[in-house]
Amino acid sequence: MWRTRVAAACVICRSLANSSYGIKRKSPLQNLHLISRSIHHPYYPSSKFQRSPLRISVQLFSSLNRLPLRKTKLLDVKYGYQSHRNFWLARLASRLLKLRYLILGSAVGGGYTAKKTYDQWKDMMPDLDEYKWIVPDFIWELDEHLDFEKIIKALPDADDLAKLLPDFDKIGESFTSLKGFFSPGSPGETAFRATDQGYDNDKEYKKVSDKEKIDQLQEELLRTQLKYQRMLERLEKENKELRKLVLQRDDKGIHQRKLKKSLIDMYSEVLDILSDYDASYNTQDHLPRVVVVGDQSAGKTSVLEMIAQARIFPRGSGEMMTRSPVKVTLSEGPHHVALFKDSSREFDLTKEEDLAALRNEIEIRMRNSVKEGCTVSTETISLSVKGPGLQRMVLVDLPGVISTVTSGMAPDTKETIFSISKAYMQNPNAIILCIQDGSVDAERSIVTDLVSQMDPQGKRTIFVLTKVDLAEKNTASPSRIQQIIEGKLFPMKALGYFAVVTGKGNSSESIESIKEYEEEFFQNSKLLKTCMLKAHQVTTKNLSLAVSDCFWKMVRESVEQQADAFKATRFNLETEWKNNYPRLRELDRNELFEKAKNEILDEVISLTQVTPKHWEEILQKTLWERVSTHVIENIYLPAAQTMNSGTFNTTVDIKLKQWTDKQLPNKAVEVAWETLQEEFSRFMTEQKGKEHDDIFDKLKQAVKEETIKRHKWNERAEDSLRVIQHNALEDRSISDKQQWDAAIHFMEETLQSRLKDTESVIEDMVGPDWKKRWLYWIGRTKEQNIRNETRNELEKLIKCNEEHAAYLANDEVTTVRKNLEARGVTVDSCLIKDTWHQIYRRYFLKTALNHCNLCRRGFYYYQRHFVDSELECNDIVLFWRIQRMLAITANTLRQQLTNTEVRRLEKNVKEVLEDFAEDNEKKVKLLTGKRVQLAEDLKKVREIQEKLEAFIEALHQEK
């Protein structure tokens, strides 16, 4: 009973000392009587050990932030007092303390404490109006039955409590009078001497009990946290399954409604467009994303895989695997799948085959993005991962920062990685997820200095310590890990600090096994038991929650500002277009390409409108220009040296057969293909007046060149053409006088053209004649004088023998050389023969032309096979055969062109255009200019602004 009253007095003292109750007067504990303090508070003035109350606060991002902690039931600690001891002091205290004061003090203190506790818990409870239908109605009516306002009014007010203070002062004075009784030498000393030893032992037991109680509280708190953590994970798992079922039902169309695109997908599309827009226009992209940076092999990829809940990235032992930035968009969905931005294939992340294929595809894309001579690339690979329970956010995994360039790397690899990291981190709204390997010395970190430079105040940096299990085993001082987590070993500051475990180092571990290992490690780790780390600072689960919340907070704060910036940019671009191109539509590069594509296809179709006569004239003319030299030099001239018509015809037949079998068909196909190219080029480059747009010139030229490179003539055309040409050359019959005259005309044109060329060659050899020398004041060179003297000597030789052969004999060469030496002109035999070839060629061509004139009246003798006539016109028949072969060949090639090759060419043009349409770099290279770039920027700005406005509207609706 005595101990009960003493405890009640303590309650009143504390309630008066700590609570205000609207009283401005202070009632400190020190104002109580000395005996009251010594009895009621044996630890307060005498014992210097003062226990602070254990405060447990649920921190932000904790997995327990929605579940209240229950009070821990501690073991009753018995002190050294015995209940059966009754002294006269207890009886005296019972008379002095009145029961009404105890009841009144307890009622006042208890009522106020209950009201304060109720208000605190009421504020902490979330708004459950949307879920009110789940809870029965009588639960929400409890507040109607408990009227706390009436209870407060029933309690005594401040004035009544003030009246009680003098009574408590009297009680203090009564206890003061008893102090002398317990002083040394007093009568009461003997009475309490027997209990002194027991009291000292009880004091030591209390100190030990306090330490045990603290340890017991900590262990109980850790067990409670783990208990609720498991409960929370179980609830989350059930919630995930329920959401998966709901989403699956939506996919099957049970609700007959179309699912809207998720917020994170809309936001990711904006970032994709911005990445392309920035590459060309260099605008400022200040939209948030989570940038994952860290030293090489620090565990960046493993942290991302734990957040994405799938092993999606390629792995290597000590080898650089991340060679380009990888943008990963995480969103919630019914199935755990991944897909690339530019592909429709979905990879099922629950199947090992698809996971292996995804890792292989990422590695291939990384290697393809790296240019020759480089190790890393700035090209971003965009990947989307969906699955139940994933936190919505956009992360960008960057190549690991290195300190040394090793063999096999480009010399500028280190600088390139630094520039890529800085480019992403300099965004003032980017969240920097700094990954640090906990198993290595903190002084060896490179990325922390880089992060501290980009974010000195740490307002957007989250520090993550990986491989904590290895760090705890290898670190001699556990407090060093706490210093790393708190950022005391680094110059950088951070918004939050986290410690995670990403497996045992085995690449074949599953995500579930890693999560179990991580939970087991932190459950038994000294880092939590010794309070070096708090519960909300460990596990990748808490990390992903924290990063996601920080990401969306940053998005809500900055997205509208970015939308306003693009609105202003759009206005400036539209004004510039109106001023520079007022009469032109705003066609971007793709639209311009489609317009050019239609023009090119129309021009290819125009080839079919070419008349057959035009085709044949061009083909016949071009083919004769290509083969005329061979006919004159190798067929006609050698045959003309024969003595009679039989030998002439035999020589011609043999040489024509050889020519047809080996060269003529191939030459004809080459001529046809070149003619098609020329006509195609003419249509492609022909300007169409005011409608012509020179912006397409580069594209048309590239299409023409690529089409010509790909097009090949039908290989079987040569075989059929050879037969046709052989039959045409075998026919020697000239049916009428008109064909005879046409052959003579064809022969004259050919011989005159050759004679003109020969005259030009001789003039170059011997120099200008006396007219040009006098008129133009030019002279001959020494060599030309020698050749002129040689020409004069050779002309004398021809005049002496008009039927001379085509070649000089050796004695004739010697005679000419000696005659020239006699006149003081020194020449060699080669110069004489060379000059003779041109002189004789001119003489022969003039003779042939004269013979051609004689044969104009020879058609009558031809019909009689030149019987009883000295006139022989076999050379006319030869040129008739050649002319007829050219006409038939041109007709055959024209049919092949119009029936086959033009269509094949049109098909090749379409294939080239399709290839160019898929090659963005090719389009950027071929469609250039201020007009194209302005239209391209205007289109992208409009698209970005529209998507940002749609995203902001959806964001407000969700809020």
Helices and strands as residue ranges (DSSP letters): H 2-18, G 29-31, H 34-40, H 88-96, H 99-124, G 129-131, H 137-140, H 142-145, H 148-154, H 158-177, G 180-182, H 187-251, H 263-281, E 290-294, H 300-308, E 326-332, E 337-340, E 347-348, H 352-369, E 381-387, E 393-397, H 413-425, E 431-437, G 442-444, H 447-454, E 461-466, H 468-474, H 478-485, E 496-499, H 511-524, H 526-529, G 535-537, H 540-580, H 589-605, G 606-609, H 612-630, I 631-636, H 637-640, H 645-662, H 664-685, G 689-691, G 694-696, H 697-710, H 716-730, H 737-766, H 770-776, H 782-800, H 810-822, H 829-854, G 855-857, H 859-863, H 874-896, I 897-901, H 902-918, H 920-926, H 930-958
